[in-house]
Amino acid sequence: MAASLANNRSVARQVTLMAIGLVALVLVLVGLAIAVLTERSTRAEVVSSVGNTAQSVAQSIDAADATNRELVQLTMRGFQRYFEANMQLDEGTGELRSFGALVNDDHGSVDKFANETGGIATVFARKGDDFVRVTTSIKNDKGERDQGTLLARDSAAYQRVKTGEPYVGRTVVNGKPYMGYYVPSKDSAGKVVALLFIGTDVSVFEAMLEKQVAQTRFFDHGGTYVIDPGKSLADAVFVAHPTARGKKVLEAYPQARGFFEALATAEGGYVRTAAPVLGESSSDAWALVRKTRADGWWVVAEVPDAEAMGGQRRVTLAVWGLMAVAVGLLAVGLFVMLRRGVSRPLQGLTQAITLVAQGDLTEAFHTTRRDEIGALVHEVEGMRQRYVQMLQQVRT
């Protein structure tokens, strides 16, 4: 009987384990599918939100840039009044004249402009295919004027002004940012003989940009920085950064070359594995870049993935925990139901059959069940009664 009871208990356990195993498998598969879908959806929402924030910073930069460009062009009108509309250049001596007066080494106009506006001013005279500085308000660390030097041919302004077109754009002089404006000056024959250059100080605007970038944070350790990519990655410079402002990108972070190359060509501006440029992010950070329209600056958002997805992952763990509790409760409930509905009736049926097998036909078997087990009890009772009748016939 003990063996039979053990077997009955084993059946209950086996059925319970099989049922719970199937339920758990289904829940795991469904849970995995839900986890993957919700993680993708959550990450897409986070990336979209971060992208919108970075785009807002880029738009702020564009707005400030447009204001500075308009301002420097308006300011140039005042500087142009100091000079004749069609200046004369002696190509042999390099002397540039305006209203008959020699412009070379005449610092009155450029110094007056610098003193009144706080900006800088320079006049270039054409020399072959180059432009040489003949007077300027710009001085070096020793107080010497930066005269006699050429406008760099690889500068953004050179190709424009050579063809007679004005150029406006950001420039850095002695470590200070300016919005520069180059205006070609032609002689009476229409040939470009000189350049007028002014620069308005944009330090205040860039300080505001630096503050805005510093305040643009993502979660606990994410943030933003701004890069001027230049003509190539080797020329890229940090415009706004907590510790590397004004430094070349590859000099400050030589180990991050691969990341910056990926950032330059990333579809949608998203790079899943980012170098920790801000220094605070974890190794699982990702980056998103948005570019300004005017200068093509990069507004880069660096976001730690663990922090960005932390809320979603906590919810996922909570769901897994609830499913585990549900499976546990289901297992207990199913086991109790099987014990009451199957194991115990089987034990009673086993006892009945055992008594009949041992020749004890005195105890009748009754049940109110109408299922398969009830049918078996009725059949056993019928078999007992037939045995009793057979014995009575033999005795008579």
C-alpha positions in Angstrom: 0.0 0.0 0.0 2.8 2.4 0.8 4.2 1.8 -2.7 0.8 2.6 -4.2 0.5 5.8 -2.2 4.0 6.8 -3.2 3.1 6.2 -6.8 -0.1 8.2 -6.4 1.8 11.1 -4.9 4.3 10.9 -7.7 1.6 11.1 -10.3 0.3 14.3 -8.6 3.8 15.8 -8.6 4.5 14.8 -12.2 1.2 16.3 -13.5 1.8 19.4 -11.5 5.4 19.8 -12.7 4.4 19.2 -16.3 1.6 21.7 -16.2 3.7 24.3 -14.4 6.6 23.7 -16.8 4.3 24.3 -19.8 2.8 27.4 -18.2 6.2 28.7 -17.2 7.6 28.1 -20.7 4.7 30.0 -22.3 5.1 32.9 -19.8 8.9 33.1 -20.4 8.4 33.2 -24.2 5.7 35.9 -23.9 7.7 37.8 -21.3 10.8 37.8 -23.5 8.9 39.0 -26.4 7.3 41.8 -24.3 10.6 42.7 -22.8 12.3 43.0 -26.2 9.5 45.0 -27.7 9.2 47.4 -24.7 12.9 47.9 -24.5 13.0 48.8 -28.2 10.1 51.1 -27.8 11.5 52.8 -24.7 14.9 53.2 -26.2 13.3 54.7 -29.4 11.4 57.2 -27.2 14.5 58.1 -25.2 16.6 58.6 -28.4 13.8 60.8 -29.9 13.6 62.9 -26.7 17.4 63.3 -26.5 17.5 64.1 -30.2 14.9 66.8 -29.8 16.8 68.4 -26.9 20.1 68.3 -28.9 18.2 69.9 -31.9 17.0 72.6 -29.6 20.6 73.5 -28.6 21.6 73.4 -32.3 18.7 75.8 -33.1 19.8 78.1 -30.3 23.3 78.2 -31.8 21.9 78.9 -35.3 19.8 81.8 -33.9 22.8 83.3 -32.1 24.9 82.9 -35.2 22.3 84.6 -37.4 22.2 87.5 -35.0 25.9 87.8 -35.0 26.2 87.7 -38.8 23.5 90.4 -39.1 25.2 92.5 -36.5 28.7 92.4 -38.1 27.3 93.2 -41.5 25.6 96.3 -40.1 28.7 97.3 -38.2 30.8 97.0 -41.4 28.9 99.9 -42.9 30.4 102.2 -40.3 33.9 101.0 -41.0 33.5 101.4 -44.7 32.9 105.1 -44.3 36.6 105.5 -43.4 37.6 104.4 -46.9 37.0 105.4 -50.5 34.6 103.1 -52.4 37.2 102.5 -55.1 40.7 102.5 -53.5 43.9 102.6 -55.6 46.7 100.0 -55.4 50.2 100.5 -56.8 51.1 96.9 -57.5 54.7 97.7 -57.9 55.2 99.3 -54.5 52.2 97.7 -52.7 50.9 101.1 -51.7 47.2 101.2 -51.1 45.5 104.7 -51.2 42.1 105.9 -50.2 41.0 109.5 -50.8 44.5 110.1 -51.9 46.0 109.2 -48.5 48.2 106.2 -47.9 46.4 103.3 -46.1 49.6 101.3 -45.3 50.6 101.7 -41.7 47.8 104.2 -41.1 46.3 102.9 -37.8 43.9 105.7 -37.2 40.8 104.1 -38.8 41.3 100.6 -37.5 42.2 101.7 -33.9 39.2 104.1 -33.9 36.9 101.2 -34.9 38.4 98.9 -32.3 38.1 101.5 -29.5 34.5 102.3 -30.3 33.1 98.8 -30.9 35.5 96.6 -28.9 36.1 94.6 -32.1 39.1 94.2 -34.4 39.8 95.6 -37.9 42.3 95.0 -40.6 42.9 96.2 -44.2 44.5 93.9 -46.7 46.1 94.9 -50.0 46.3 92.6 -52.9 49.7 91.1 -53.8 49.5 88.8 -56.7 47.1 86.1 -55.7 47.5 86.9 -52.0 46.3 89.5 -49.6 48.7 91.1 -47.2 47.8 93.0 -44.1 48.9 96.7 -44.4 47.2 98.0 -41.3 45.5 96.3 -38.4 44.3 96.8 -34.8 45.3 93.3 -33.9 48.4 93.0 -31.7 50.4 90.0 -30.4 51.4 89.3 -26.9 54.3 91.7 -27.2 52.1 94.5 -28.3 53.3 94.4 -31.9 50.8 94.8 -34.7 50.2 91.7 -36.9 51.1 93.4 -40.2 52.9 92.1 -43.3 51.3 88.7 -42.9 49.1 87.0 -45.6 45.5 85.8 -45.5 45.9 82.1 -45.4 45.0 80.5 -48.8 43.4 77.5 -47.0 41.1 79.8 -45.0 37.4 79.7 -45.6 37.4 83.4 -46.6 40.2 83.3 -49.3 38.3 81.6 -52.2 35.3 83.8 -51.7 37.0 87.2 -51.5 39.4 86.4 -54.3 36.4 86.3 -56.7 35.0 89.5 -55.3 32.4 87.9 -52.9 32.1 88.9 -49.3 32.6 86.3 -46.5 31.2 86.2 -43.0 32.0 83.6 -40.5 33.3 82.8 -37.0 37.1 83.2 -36.4 39.4 83.0 -33.5 42.0 85.7 -33.0 44.5 85.4 -30.1 42.3 82.8 -28.5 39.2 85.1 -28.6 36.1 84.3 -30.7 34.9 86.9 -33.2 32.3 87.0 -36.0 34.4 88.1 -38.9 33.4 89.9 -42.1 35.5 90.3 -45.2 34.4 92.7 -47.9 36.5 93.0 -51.1 37.3 96.5 -52.3 37.6 97.1 -56.1 39.4 99.8 -58.1 37.7 101.8 -60.8 38.3 99.0 -63.3 36.4 96.5 -61.1 39.5 94.6 -60.0 39.7 93.4 -56.4 42.6 95.4 -54.9 42.0 95.3 -51.2 40.0 93.7 -48.4 38.2 95.3 -45.4 37.9 93.1 -42.4 36.2 93.6 -39.1 35.5 91.2 -36.3 32.8 91.7 -33.5 33.4 90.0 -30.2 31.1 87.1 -29.6 32.5 86.0 -26.3 29.2 86.8 -24.5 27.2 84.7 -26.9 29.7 81.8 -26.6 29.6 82.1 -22.8 25.8 81.8 -23.0 26.2 78.8 -25.2 28.6 77.2 -22.8 26.1 77.7 -20.0 23.3 76.3 -22.0 25.3 73.2 -23.0 26.5 72.7 -19.4 22.9 72.8 -18.2 21.6 70.4 -20.8 21.9 67.1 -18.8 20.5 63.7 -19.4 19.7 61.6 -16.3 22.5 61.6 -13.7 25.7 61.6 -15.7 24.8 62.3 -19.3 25.2 65.7 -21.0 26.2 67.5 -24.2 29.2 69.1 -25.8 29.7 71.0 -29.1 32.4 70.4 -31.7 33.5 72.5 -34.7 34.4 69.7 -37.1 36.5 72.0 -39.4 37.6 70.7 -42.7 38.6 67.3 -41.3 38.6 65.4 -38.0 42.2 66.4 -37.4 41.0 70.1 -37.4 38.0 69.5 -35.2 37.9 71.6 -32.0 35.7 71.6 -28.9 33.6 74.7 -28.9 31.8 73.8 -25.6 33.1 71.1 -23.2 33.5 70.9 -19.4 37.3 70.5 -19.6 38.5 70.6 -23.2 37.0 73.9 -24.6 39.2 75.3 -27.4 41.3 72.1 -27.7 41.5 69.9 -30.7 39.3 66.8 -30.4 41.9 64.2 -31.3 44.5 65.9 -29.0 42.2 65.8 -26.1 40.8 62.3 -26.8 43.2 60.5 -29.2 41.7 57.1 -28.3 38.3 58.2 -29.4 39.1 58.6 -33.1 37.0 55.6 -34.2 34.0 57.0 -32.3 34.3 60.4 -33.8 34.6 58.9 -37.3 31.5 56.9 -36.7 29.7 60.0 -35.4 30.5 61.9 -38.6 28.9 59.3 -40.8 26.2 57.8 -38.5 22.8 57.4 -40.0 20.4 59.5 -38.1 23.3 60.7 -36.0 23.0 57.8 -33.6 26.1 55.8 -32.4 25.3 52.9 -30.0 28.8 52.7 -28.4 30.2 56.1 -27.5 33.5 57.1 -26.1 33.1 58.6 -22.6 34.1 62.2 -23.7 32.3 63.9 -20.8 34.3 61.8 -18.3 31.3 61.0 -16.1 29.4 58.5 -18.3 29.8 54.8 -17.9 31.2 52.5 -20.5 27.8 51.6 -21.9 27.0 55.2 -23.1 25.6 56.0 -26.5 25.7 59.3 -28.5 23.5 61.3 -30.7 24.6 64.2 -32.9 22.6 67.1 -34.3 24.3 69.6 -36.6 23.9 73.4 -36.9 22.9 74.8 -40.3 25.2 77.7 -40.5 28.6 76.2 -39.6 27.8 72.5 -39.4 28.8 72.3 -35.7 28.1 69.1 -33.9 25.9 69.2 -30.9 26.6 65.8 -29.3 24.5 64.2 -26.6 26.2 61.5 -24.5 23.8 59.3 -22.6 24.5 56.4 -20.2 22.3 53.5 -21.4 22.0 52.0 -18.0 20.5 55.2 -16.7 18.4 55.8 -19.8 16.9 52.4 -19.6 16.9 52.0 -15.8 13.2 52.7 -15.4 12.2 50.2 -18.1 14.5 47.5 -16.7 13.1 48.0 -13.2 9.6 47.5 -14.6 10.7 44.5 -16.5 12.2 42.9 -13.4 9.0 43.7 -11.5 7.0 41.9 -14.2 9.3 38.9 -14.1 8.9 38.8 -10.3 5.2 39.0 -10.5 5.1 36.2 -13.1 7.4 34.1 -10.9 5.0 34.6 -7.9 2.0 33.8 -10.2 3.6 30.6 -11.4 4.4 29.6 -7.8 0.8 30.3 -6.6 -0.5 28.4 -9.6 1.8 25.4 -8.8 0.6 25.4 -5.2 -3.1 25.6 -6.2 -2.7 23.0 -8.9 -1.0 20.6 -6.6 -3.6 21.0 -3.9 -6.4 20.5 -6.5 -4.7 17.4 -7.8 -4.2 16.0 -4.3 -7.8 16.5 -3.4 -9.4 15.7 -6.8 -7.1 12.9 -8.0 -4.6 11.6 -5.4 -6.9 11.1 -2.4 -9.7 9.5 -4.5 -7.1 7.2 -6.0 -5.9 6.3 -2.6 -9.5 5.4 -1.6 -9.9 3.4 -4.8 -6.6 1.6 -4.2 -7.7 0.7 -0.6 -11.0 -0.7 -2.0 -9.3 -2.8 -4.6 -6.7 -4.0 -2.1 -9.5 -5.2 0.3 -11.2 -7.1 -2.5 -7.9 -8.6 -3.6 -7.3 -9.7 0.0 -10.7 -11.4 0.1 -12.5 -8.9 2.3 -15.9 -8.5 0.7 -17.7 -7.2 3.8 -17.2 -3.5 3.2 -19.3 -1.7 0.6 -17.9 1.2 -1.4 -19.9 4.4 -2.0 -19.1 7.6 -3.8 -21.0 10.7 -5.0 -18.5 11.5 -7.7 -19.8 11.3 -11.3 -16.4 11.5 -13.0 -14.1 8.7 -14.2 -13.0 7.9 -10.6 -16.6 7.7 -9.5 -17.2 5.2 -12.3 -14.3 3.1 -11.2 -15.6 3.0 -7.6 -19.0 1.9 -8.9 -17.4 -0.8 -11.0 -15.3 -2.0 -8.0 -18.5 -2.1 -5.9 -20.3 -4.1 -8.6 -17.3 -6.5 -8.8 -17.5 -7.0 -5.0 -21.2 -7.7 -5.1 -20.7 -10.3 -7.9 -18.0 -12.0 -5.8 -20.4 -12.1 -2.8 -23.1 -13.6 -5.0 -20.7 -16.2 -6.3 -19.5 -17.2 -2.8 -23.1 -17.5 -1.6 -23.9 -19.8 -4.6 -20.9 -22.0 -3.9 -21.9 -22.3 -0.2 -25.4 -23.4 -1.1 
